[in-house]
Amino acid sequence: MLLEKNQKILQYTVVFPLMERHCAELYSVRDGNGRIRLLQLSSLDVMPASSFDERGESNEAVIFRQLRHPGVIRYIDSTEITLHGKRYVCIVTDYSSAESVGDKIRREGRISVYETKNVVRNLLKTLQYLHTRRDPVLHNAITSDS
């Protein structure tokens, strides 16, 4: 991971490195007002040209800025930054500390039918919102650990 605990990046301080994906790293960070946020660093070196709009802005940042739904974390800020000589897109959103369904099942062994219905209902409402927008947003990586 590029960033370490307590490291400053922009106006944020890294609280904890969370996860590393193919071309992105996720961190919980604290803003200047003490609120916890989610910071995503995506390497521009591995992102295809189709990941950017005609102005060169990350499509992901543009889309996040437009979304307003209780099932979607709220966009805070985005920018391009250079770290260790490489360029990254930095997207900051609200942070959700919710436990994944997979983690809950591993911890409790199972979840009730009632809880399952609520999770699935909320997920389907969010997907309906995303998929029925004028410019649909497709989410293709839904797992019990999402």
Solvent accessible surface area in square Angstrom, and as a share of the most:
residue,aa,sasa,rsa
1,M,92,0.41
2,L,46,0.23
3,L,2,0.01
4,E,124,0.55
5,K,124,0.53
6,N,109,0.56
7,Q,61,0.27
8,K,146,0.62
9,I,9,0.05
10,L,84,0.42
11,Q,109,0.49
12,Y,5,0.02
13,T,32,0.19
14,V,0,0.00
15,V,44,0.25
16,F,113,0.47
17,P,37,0.23
18,L,68,0.34
19,M,91,0.41
20,E,107,0.48
21,R,130,0.47
22,H,165,0.74
23,C,43,0.26
24,A,10,0.08
25,E,19,0.09
26,L,12,0.06
27,Y,0,0.00
28,S,7,0.04
29,V,0,0.00
30,R,105,0.38
31,D,18,0.09
32,G,74,0.71
33,N,114,0.58
34,G,35,0.34
35,R,122,0.45
36,I,59,0.30
37,R,19,0.07
38,L,31,0.16
39,L,0,0.00
40,Q,24,0.10
41,L,2,0.01
42,S,5,0.03
43,S,19,0.12
44,L,23,0.12
45,D,97,0.50
46,V,75,0.43
47,M,32,0.14
48,P,84,0.53
49,A,94,0.73
50,S,91,0.59
51,S,26,0.16
52,F,47,0.20
53,D,31,0.16
54,E,156,0.70
55,R,164,0.60
56,G,40,0.39
57,E,49,0.22
58,S,5,0.03
59,N,48,0.24
60,E,68,0.31
61,A,1,0.01
62,V,29,0.17
63,I,59,0.30
64,F,37,0.16
65,R,88,0.32
66,Q,97,0.43
67,L,15,0.07
68,R,167,0.61
69,H,46,0.20
70,P,137,0.86
71,G,47,0.45
72,V,26,0.15
73,I,59,0.30
74,R,130,0.48
75,Y,34,0.13
76,I,51,0.26
77,D,49,0.25
78,S,24,0.16
79,T,54,0.32
80,E,84,0.38
81,I,24,0.12
82,T,86,0.50
83,L,32,0.16
84,H,143,0.64
85,G,70,0.67
86,K,108,0.46
87,R,127,0.47
88,Y,18,0.07
89,V,6,0.04
90,C,0,0.00
91,I,4,0.02
92,V,2,0.01
93,T,4,0.03
94,D,36,0.19
95,Y,74,0.28
96,S,67,0.43
97,S,97,0.62
98,A,85,0.66
99,E,82,0.37
100,S,20,0.13
101,V,42,0.24
102,G,3,0.03
103,D,66,0.34
104,K,45,0.19
105,I,68,0.35
106,R,157,0.57
107,R,151,0.55
108,E,83,0.37
109,G,56,0.54
110,R,184,0.67
111,I,29,0.15
112,S,52,0.33
113,V,110,0.63
114,Y,157,0.60
115,E,58,0.26
116,T,56,0.33
117,K,119,0.50
118,N,43,0.22
119,V,62,0.36
120,V,69,0.40
121,R,116,0.42
122,N,89,0.45
123,L,65,0.32
124,L,105,0.52
125,K,112,0.47
126,T,15,0.09
127,L,27,0.13
128,Q,119,0.53
129,Y,54,0.21
130,L,11,0.06
131,H,77,0.34
132,T,100,0.58
133,R,49,0.18
134,R,221,0.81
135,D,82,0.43
136,P,80,0.50
137,V,29,0.16
138,L,133,0.66
139,H,88,0.39
140,N,146,0.75
141,A,62,0.48
142,I,70,0.35
143,T,88,0.51
144,S,58,0.37
145,D,78,0.41
146,S,88,0.57
